[in-house]
Amino acid sequence: MIDVSVSSDPEEIQRLWQRHWPQTCLFDLWPVRACFQRRFQHTPHFLVAERQGAFCGLLALSWIDEEQYFGHFPGELWHGKTWLEQNRVLVADEHVFDALWEAVPDVAQIRYLRPDGYLPEGASVTMDEIGYLFRPPQYGYDFKMYMEQFSGKSRKKIRCEIDRLQRRGVSFRYDCLADVDHLFSLNLEIFREDSYFSDPRFLGAFEDLVQWLHRHNLLRVTAVLVGGELAAVDIGAVWNGTYTVVAGGTCGDFPGVAKLINFHHLEWACQQHLRAVDFLCGEFNWKNRFHLTPRPLYKMSKLIAIDGAQTPAYASDLICATG
């Protein structure tokens, strides 16, 4: 028999996460999630499965009050949807999954899940979004070999764009915390209400995240200066052999600077012999052209009641991702 309990106590959910959650990517780290939990303050709803008193499964949810559904913990929002990637459902077997899923009491939309072990047979699998990776080992850590993936015409066009910037004087600055504020400003200037940082909760969570990463020597801030003027800033973190680029901003006065800074990330990752560079989800009209490796992520939804009307629960639309 499988018993499922609910935990919403802050200390208990932290203990559960740190004891049972696999630590493979940046977003698996409790302090990263905690930055967003502190700012969004959504009520945790951790479903814990036990068989004969032994832990056998966990579904880490939060109740997102403003959207009226359960999402993956910590329920951080951008345009009404959660943002943190590579989420999971931890289960020992199909019976545990069924017990946990049945215990979800209301509407749920769980995004960006990746498969780690069991995937329930017969579940309706729905793609959510595509993430994009650069894998230096694929090119023997040789950036020039990677550049050969582009056609001669494309390489010539890229060189022309970058040469125009180089003639104005290009330099790089690293790990200057003051540049992070410039990133927020640049991002807001370009995307306005579509920027992550237009939500003060999201902005505050990123400010907390940057401080935590900096204190633990994980933060990488990259700024491009053209003619002495700040043209682009990216922030990311290196953990477990992967460089995750989490946010960026560019100035529209410097065409081509986005290409320049992205190629700089890729060349640096080759030099450092990193396992991967994770540019996260969203193609943004450049990632396919950069020959990055796509990584699909999927979603799992459950609907029981909408506007007070009872409707049949959907079969779980399992969010799985190809590792």
Stockholm file with secondary structure:
# STOCKHOLM 1.0

chainA/1-323         MIDVSVSSDPEEIQRLWQRHWPQTCLFDLWPVRACFQRRFQHTPHFLVAERQGAFCGLLALSWIDEEQYFGHFPGELWHGKTWLEQNRVLVADEHVFDALWEAVPDVAQIRYLRPDGYLPEGASVTMDEIGYLFRPPQYGYDFKMYMEQFSGKSRKKIRCEIDRLQRRGVSFRYDCLADVDHLFSLNLEIFREDSYFSDPRFLGAFEDLVQWLHRHNLLRVTAVLVGGELAAVDIGAVWNGTYTVVAGGTCGDFPGVAKLINFHHLEWACQQHLRAVDFLCGEFNWKNRFHLTPRPLYKMSKLIAIDGAQTPAYASDLICATG
#=GR chainA/1-323 SS CEEEEEECCHHHHHHHHHHHSCCCSGGGSHHHHHHHHHHHCCEEEEEEEEETTEEEEEEEEEEETTTTEEEETTCCCBTTBCCCCSBCCEESSHHHHHHHHHHCCSCEEEEEECCCSCCCTTCCCEEEEEEEEECGGGGTTCHHHHHTTSCHHHHHHHHHHHHHHHHHCEEEEESCTHHHHHHHHHHHHHHGGGSGGGSHHHHHHHHHHHHHHHHTTCEEEEEEEETTEEEEEEEEEEETTEEEEEEEEECTTSTTHHHHHHHHHHHHHHHTTCSEEEEEECCTTTTTTTTCEEEEEEEEEECSEETTEECCCCCCCCCCCCC
#=GC SS_cons         CEEEEEECCHHHHHHHHHHHSCCCSGGGSHHHHHHHHHHHCCEEEEEEEEETTEEEEEEEEEEETTTTEEEETTCCCBTTBCCCCSBCCEESSHHHHHHHHHHCCSCEEEEEECCCSCCCTTCCCEEEEEEEEECGGGGTTCHHHHHTTSCHHHHHHHHHHHHHHHHHCEEEEESCTHHHHHHHHHHHHHHGGGSGGGSHHHHHHHHHHHHHHHHTTCEEEEEEEETTEEEEEEEEEEETTEEEEEEEEECTTSTTHHHHHHHHHHHHHHHTTCSEEEEEECCTTTTTTTTCEEEEEEEEEECSEETTEECCCCCCCCCCCCC
//
